Amino acid sequence: MNKVILSCSNLRKSYYQAKLEVPVLMGVNLRVEAGETLAIVGISGSGKSTLLHLLGGLDAPTSGDIQIMGQSMSAINEEGRCRLRNQSLGFIYQFHHLLPEFSALENVAMPLLIRQMNSRESYDRATEVLNQVGLGHRLSHTPGELSGGERQRAAVARALVTKPACILADEPTGNLDRHTASEVYKLMLDLNHNAGASLIIVTHDPLLAKQTGRTLELVDGMLTE
């Protein structure tokens, strides 16, 4: 049996408007194994992004448990959660969130520098990954000097540079045209296959979802096959 990289059990999340409880997730259970590709689909407002943020430890559930690499997120403090995220997870968003004043190389090296890796090793690793995503000739360019597809490729490189066990992608191609989206999506799947990292993608695009190994739909706060 493959190693379980990320899991959650009876995950619930509610928000409050005034004193009114608005439930979003109502008992989600999920197991993601090493190297697995998984798409989570659902209508707008169904809670897909909320679920991804909870799985990544970016938000706290109302109740339930999340485990990353066998470690419960609720059993460690905020510093421990930050360290676990940095060591085990990579994040890709619809908008690249690259820092505009830094080059592609500096942006991609940033997670390693935050980890306090040696500067030369950080930049060497960032260069290697940028070459893998086809941006070896754009190392010194800032985000404003890159096309939309190139910016998203740089965001993919940033997510991969720490060699995470799992990548969480929230509508990673939603801001791109169909052709560029297909290229970036194929790149993500190829890199996932080569790196052996698990990949969880939230998407509204059924054609992209079909390319993953498993698709789950979020309906009425629950995940269904």
C-alpha positions as CSV (number, residue, x, y, z in Angstrom):
1,M,0.0,0.0,0.0
2,N,1.3,3.5,-0.9
3,K,2.2,5.9,1.8
4,V,-0.6,8.4,2.8
5,I,0.8,11.9,2.3
6,L,-2.2,14.0,3.3
7,S,-5.5,13.1,4.9
8,C,-8.5,14.6,6.7
9,S,-11.3,13.1,8.7
10,N,-14.8,14.5,9.4
11,L,-13.5,18.0,8.4
12,R,-16.1,20.7,9.0
13,K,-15.9,24.5,8.4
14,S,-18.5,27.1,9.1
15,Y,-18.4,30.9,8.8
16,Y,-20.5,33.3,10.8
17,Q,-22.4,36.3,9.4
18,A,-23.6,38.3,12.4
19,K,-24.8,35.5,14.6
20,L,-25.9,33.2,11.7
21,E,-23.8,30.1,11.1
22,V,-23.0,29.4,7.4
23,P,-21.7,25.8,7.0
24,V,-19.4,25.3,4.1
25,L,-17.9,21.8,4.7
26,M,-19.9,19.2,6.5
27,G,-17.7,16.2,7.3
28,V,-15.1,15.8,4.5
29,N,-13.0,12.7,4.5
30,L,-10.0,12.3,2.2
31,R,-6.8,10.3,1.8
32,V,-4.1,11.2,-0.7
33,E,-1.4,8.8,-1.4
34,A,2.2,9.4,-2.6
35,G,2.4,10.3,-6.3
36,E,-1.4,10.5,-6.7
37,T,-3.1,13.1,-8.9
38,L,-6.5,14.3,-7.7
39,A,-8.9,16.9,-9.0
40,I,-11.6,18.5,-6.8
41,V,-14.4,20.0,-8.8
42,G,-17.7,21.7,-7.9
43,I,-19.8,24.8,-8.6
44,S,-18.6,28.2,-7.7
45,G,-19.1,28.8,-4.0
46,S,-19.2,25.1,-3.1
47,G,-16.1,25.4,-0.8
48,K,-13.3,24.0,-3.0
49,S,-10.8,26.8,-2.2
50,T,-11.8,26.6,1.5
51,L,-11.1,22.9,1.5
52,L,-7.7,23.4,-0.1
53,H,-6.7,26.1,2.4
54,L,-7.7,23.8,5.2
55,L,-5.7,20.9,3.8
56,G,-2.7,23.2,3.4
57,G,-2.9,24.5,7.0
58,L,-3.6,28.1,5.8
59,D,-6.9,28.1,7.7
60,A,-8.2,26.2,10.8
61,P,-11.2,23.9,10.6
62,T,-14.2,24.3,12.8
63,S,-13.8,20.6,13.7
64,G,-12.1,17.5,12.3
65,D,-8.5,16.5,11.8
66,I,-5.9,17.1,9.1
67,Q,-2.7,15.1,8.9
68,I,0.3,15.8,6.7
69,M,3.0,13.1,6.5
70,G,1.2,11.4,9.4
71,Q,1.4,14.5,11.7
72,S,-1.8,16.1,13.0
73,M,-2.0,19.8,12.3
74,S,-4.0,20.4,15.4
75,A,-1.4,18.8,17.6
76,I,1.4,21.3,16.8
77,N,1.7,25.1,17.3
78,E,1.7,27.7,14.5
79,E,5.5,27.6,14.2
80,G,5.3,23.8,13.7
81,R,2.6,24.2,11.1
82,C,4.6,26.7,9.2
83,R,7.6,24.4,9.2
84,L,5.5,21.4,8.1
85,R,4.0,23.5,5.2
86,N,7.4,24.7,4.1
87,Q,9.0,21.2,4.2
88,S,6.1,19.1,2.8
89,L,3.8,21.2,0.7
90,G,3.9,23.4,-2.4
91,F,1.2,25.9,-3.4
92,I,0.1,27.2,-6.8
93,Y,-2.7,29.7,-7.1
94,Q,-4.8,31.1,-9.9
95,F,-2.8,34.4,-9.6
96,H,0.9,33.8,-9.5
97,H,1.6,35.9,-6.4
98,L,5.2,36.5,-7.6
99,L,7.0,39.4,-5.9
100,P,7.1,42.1,-8.6
101,E,10.4,43.6,-7.5
102,F,12.3,40.3,-7.7
103,S,13.5,38.3,-10.7
104,A,12.1,34.9,-11.6
105,L,15.2,33.3,-10.1
106,E,14.9,35.2,-6.8
107,N,11.2,34.5,-6.6
108,V,11.7,30.7,-7.1
109,A,14.7,30.6,-4.6
110,M,12.7,32.4,-1.9
111,P,11.2,29.3,-0.2
112,L,14.6,27.8,0.1
113,L,16.1,31.0,1.5
114,I,13.2,31.1,4.0
115,R,14.2,27.6,5.0
116,Q,17.7,29.1,5.6
117,M,19.4,27.0,2.9
118,N,22.8,28.3,1.7
119,S,22.3,31.1,-0.9
120,R,24.3,29.4,-3.6
121,E,22.5,26.1,-3.2
122,S,19.2,27.9,-3.2
123,Y,19.9,29.7,-6.5
124,D,21.4,26.6,-8.1
125,R,18.3,24.6,-7.2
126,A,16.0,27.4,-8.4
127,T,17.9,27.6,-11.7
128,E,17.6,23.8,-12.2
129,V,13.8,23.9,-11.7
130,L,13.3,27.0,-13.9
131,N,15.2,25.1,-16.6
132,Q,12.8,22.2,-16.1
133,V,9.8,24.5,-16.7
134,G,11.3,26.1,-19.8
135,L,12.4,29.4,-18.2
136,G,16.1,29.0,-18.1
137,H,16.5,31.9,-20.5
138,R,14.3,34.2,-18.3
139,L,16.1,33.9,-14.9
140,S,16.8,37.6,-14.5
141,H,13.4,38.8,-15.7
142,T,10.9,40.3,-13.3
143,P,7.2,39.2,-13.4
144,G,6.3,42.3,-15.3
145,E,8.7,41.2,-18.1
146,L,7.1,37.7,-18.4
147,S,4.0,36.6,-20.2
148,G,1.0,35.2,-18.3
149,G,2.0,31.7,-19.1
150,E,5.6,32.3,-18.1
151,R,4.5,33.8,-14.8
152,Q,2.5,30.8,-14.0
153,R,5.4,28.5,-15.0
154,A,7.5,30.4,-12.5
155,A,4.8,29.9,-9.9
156,V,4.9,26.1,-10.7
157,A,8.7,26.2,-10.3
158,R,8.4,28.0,-7.0
159,A,6.0,25.3,-5.7
160,L,8.4,22.5,-6.8
161,V,11.7,24.0,-5.7
162,T,11.5,22.6,-2.2
163,K,10.8,19.1,-3.5
164,P,7.4,18.9,-1.7
165,A,5.6,15.7,-0.9
166,C,2.3,17.2,-2.1
167,I,1.4,20.2,-4.3
168,L,-1.9,22.0,-3.7
169,A,-3.1,24.0,-6.8
170,D,-6.1,26.3,-6.6
171,E,-7.5,27.0,-10.2
172,P,-3.8,27.1,-11.4
173,T,-4.8,27.8,-15.0
174,G,-8.0,29.8,-14.4
175,N,-6.4,33.1,-15.4
176,L,-4.9,31.8,-18.7
177,D,-6.3,31.3,-22.2
178,R,-7.2,27.7,-23.2
179,H,-4.0,27.0,-25.1
180,T,-1.7,28.3,-22.4
181,A,-3.7,26.7,-19.7
182,S,-3.3,23.3,-21.4
183,E,0.4,23.8,-21.7
184,V,0.8,24.7,-18.1
185,Y,-1.4,21.9,-16.9
186,K,0.5,19.3,-19.0
187,L,3.7,20.7,-17.5
188,M,2.3,20.3,-14.0
189,L,1.3,16.7,-14.6
190,D,4.7,15.8,-16.3
191,L,6.6,17.3,-13.4
192,N,4.3,15.5,-10.9
193,H,5.1,12.2,-12.6
194,N,8.8,12.9,-12.7
195,A,9.1,14.2,-9.1
196,G,6.8,11.7,-7.5
197,A,4.9,14.4,-5.6
198,S,1.2,14.1,-5.0
199,L,-0.9,16.7,-6.8
200,I,-4.3,18.1,-5.6
201,I,-5.9,20.5,-8.1
202,V,-9.1,22.5,-7.5
203,T,-10.6,23.3,-10.9
204,H,-13.8,24.2,-12.6
205,D,-12.6,22.8,-15.9
206,P,-13.8,19.2,-16.5
207,L,-11.4,18.6,-19.4
208,L,-8.4,19.4,-17.1
209,A,-9.9,17.3,-14.3
210,K,-10.2,14.2,-16.6
211,Q,-6.4,14.2,-16.9
212,T,-5.9,13.4,-13.3
213,G,-6.0,9.9,-11.8
214,R,-9.1,10.6,-9.6
215,T,-11.8,13.3,-9.6
216,L,-13.9,14.1,-6.6
217,E,-16.9,16.5,-6.6
218,L,-17.7,18.8,-3.7
219,V,-21.5,18.9,-3.3
220,D,-23.4,20.3,-0.3
221,G,-20.3,20.3,1.8
222,M,-19.3,16.7,1.1
223,L,-16.9,15.0,-1.3
224,T,-18.2,12.4,-3.7
225,E,-16.6,10.2,-6.3
